[in-house]
Every structure is written in structure tokens, then in C-alpha cells.
Amino acid sequence: MDAKRRLGEFLQTRRSQLRPQDAGVTTFGDRRRVPGLRREELALLAGVSASYYSRLEQGHSTNASAEVLDAIAGALRLDDAERRHLHELAAGGRARPRRPAPEVVTAELRQLIAALGDVPAVLLGRRSDVLAWNRTGHALFAGHLDPGAPDRPRDRPNLARLVFLDAHTAELYADWPRKARAVVATLRMASGRHPDDPLLAALVGELSVGSADFATMWADHRVKAGGAAVHGMRHPLVGAMTVTQQTLRTEQDQHLVVATAEPGSPSQAALTLLAHGTATVAAYQLNEHD
């Protein structure tokens, strides 16, 4: 999908989701043929001409200045992540296509992940590929997979594929739709940052065909840029727990996901049990090979 179309679809979707009363627009009880704001109403709120805004939304122009984009973002009531996504979509129409470089894990990041020890940690690439994880991170998020898979680029698990196409991962989350929406929103953010990544486009196409839920959520154009989220999880080895998944973006545009639980809670006890259990298994396997 070209940059102009992506920008237009994002604007149109956000406009349709903004109710007149939320934007302070008086309707005088008239019957409306659109679910949200009309184009001319949004243009008036942003301080631009209706014809200019229409060209942006129809994909006929991507030369909007930063000031105009900020004005439109304010009219649409976008949050910080959505505002950055809007600017990235607009820049994608002007920037020279550049194929993203292969993703590598720096030695410093590997040291950090190892230093976290019993704290579950997973490093995700721009397409949500699992680039690295520690022992507890593997056990918490994908214990049914080969722990060495991230070290082999062709075999790397992909978080989006797991959430939408893997029954084990779907069962892992008590509120699967919430987790799924977060994954889609993160991919949306990545698509704006890397508009010319063919592997990312192929992943979106694969998931759109393989999962009707993904296709519906992708069409919603929600975006998300890291942060923290609390999820209820149903782990097959240690049972139910509530964990906080915190996502930190690195300089390499990778995302380190760290899972913690409230101190002294049953969930923290479950994470500790999982960490000790996997450590025991790892030590036993090591002794067997000696």
C-alpha cells in the first residue's frame, strides 16, 4: 500500500470515530450520513480549507507541513503515539524508499537480557519477531517452542503470528482481544515508521488472510508505542497470574518487553515458581549432556 493511501485511510478512520459532540461541533439535530465528523467540519476545526483536507484524505497530496499536521492531529484529538504516526505517514510519501537493514541484537542488549535473570524478558524486532529472550521469558511467553529459535533468523517466532495463529498463545491471555488489539496497534506504528519494509507488508498480508480478527483490527488504524499494560495470563505450568508487561524501545528500534508482578502477590509467587522450575530443568539437561 502506498504512503498516500495509508495517510488517507488513517485520517478517514480517525475522523469517522470522532463524534460531533466530542469535538464541540453543533449539529442542530440534522440527519447525518457519516458516523463521525464531516470533512468540512474537521477542516474547520483544523483551520485548513475543506478542499485541501479532502485532497489529503483522498490521497492526492502528502505535502502537508508539520504545522498543518499538528493542527489536524489536534482537531482529531490524537494522542502522542497517534500524532507521531500521522507525521510518519506523511513523511513516508516524501521520503526516498529505503529497504530496512537486517535486525541484529547488540552484545549490550544480550548482556541486559541475561542480567535480568529470573525476570521474564523478550526482545522484539520492528516486525514483532522474537530476536532474543532469557530462559524465563521463553517459559512465560512461548514455552512450547524451541528456546534456541530466536538465534536462527529463519526460525524466529513472531509475536503477532503467535497471538493470532497459535492456539497456545491465544489460550495464554485471559483477555485475548485486548492483547490482540495491542499487538495490531504496535504493528500499525511500525508500518508508519517503516513504510517500505516488504517483509512487514507480507506479514500484514499473511495475518489478514489467516485471521479475520486481525483484518478487522487492522482496519481500525489504532496505533500504540510501547508503555506498560497489565494482562491476566493462564499459564499451563503455574496457573493464573496477573503480570505487568512493560515495553522499552531501544536505539535500534527494537522493543524490550519485561514482565513483572506486584510484590508479595500470588502472581509474583507464580513467576518465581516458573523461574525456579525452568532453572531446575535447564540444570538437569546440562548435567545429562556432561
Secondary structure, 3 states (H helix, E strand, C coil): CCHHHHHHHHHHHHHHHCCCCCCCCCCCCCCCCCCCCCHHHHHHHHCCCHHHHHHHHCCCCCCCCHHHHHHHHHHHCCCHHHHHHHHHHHHHCCCCCCCCCCCCCCHHHHHHHHHCCCCCEEEECCCCEEEEECHHHHHHHHCCCCCCHHHCHHHCCEHHHHHHHCHHHHHHECCHHHHHHHHHHHHHHHHHHCCCCHHHHHHHHHHHHHCHHHHHHHCCCCCCCCEEEEEEEEECCCEEEEEEEEEEECCCCCEEEEEECCCCCHHHHHHHHHHHHHHHHHHHHHHHHC
